[in-house]
Amino acid sequence: MEGVPYLWNRDDWQPGEVAERARILAPFDPLIRDRQRFEQVWGWRYRFEAYVPELRRERGYYAMPLLWREDVIGWANAKINGERLHVGIGTVGKRPRAKAFRLAVEAEVEAMTTFLGLDSGAWELEW
């Protein structure tokens, strides 16, 4: 990121305001869309792999970036099997071990389950 200027208003960002929250982002979310900027800011390469041959995929068919607090630390792959949502989580570095992280990811998966019209609790999480 060195030598690449980004604009931000210091008054709009206050340290300590970051919520203990996880979000599974769409591959075309504005935060993700510019892949070069993504790599510069988050320090790892993300690509949408739905059109990549299966044997060349690194993260999965529809890997969605995983935001934890203010960092994109990994990805989630979700698929419906029968009446259940199966979500696999991958991380770039070590997975956060904090209980808050696990609970936040579980809450996000539950929200996705509800959004997809499945019964509450009809999900499985694989780390």
Secondary structure, DSSP 8 states (H G I E B T S, - for coil): -TT------GGG--TT---S-EEE--TTSHHHH-HHHHHHHHSS-----TTS-GGG-SS-TT-EEEEETTEEEEEEEEEEETTEEEEEEEESS-----HHHHHHHHHHHHHHHHHTT--TT-EEEE-
